[in-house]
Amino acid sequence: PKYRLWFHFKVSNCKAGQRVLFSIMNFSKQRSLFREGMSPLVCSSSRPRWERIPPKNCFYYRSPKTNNAYVLSFVFVFDREHDKYAFAYSYPFTYTHQQRLLAELEWRQ
């Protein structure tokens, strides 16, 4: 389907101070919130609260290497050696959390 996207992935076995450039390819939208300052989210095992990566570290562009599809690239510096890091397009939540939210909305009506 056109214009649907999502990503959520985890990284482990990193070194403190290690700088990594992540590139997520094959975006199809020219107009994207990433061009307006939105940035991916990150959390880690020692900091479980989701935080946005600074927009100055994110780049959204069309790449000739991907048949002119759009690419989201972002730079991240790992700060703790034994942490596990998670990255996401938007704030993720579980199916159970979704069901609780829906039940609460029904109860309010």
Phi, psi and omega in degrees: 000146183284140173068025174252134178206155179190144170213149178200118180212161182239150180228135175222180179062043180254167180249143177300133181085356180288125179259130183231140173256116177263138175231123178251120191256168173073030168292145183251351185266130174286317179269122183215149176295339177295333176283344182258009176109354175294150178218158179296165179257154177219145169216168180218171182295331178270342176230085186286353179278131181291136178227149177282141172288140181304132182304333179294345179262008183242142182222130179238119189206163176269134185240128175294340179288344181240037182056039180065019171287161181276151182230138170254119176242142175214148181258137177221139177249118178288135184251348180226134188291321188258009178282157169249131184250144176236141179236145182210154176294316183215173182299112180277154172208163187277167175300320179299316178299318178301315181296322177296317179298317179295319178296320179296319178296318177297319181296323180293334180280000000 
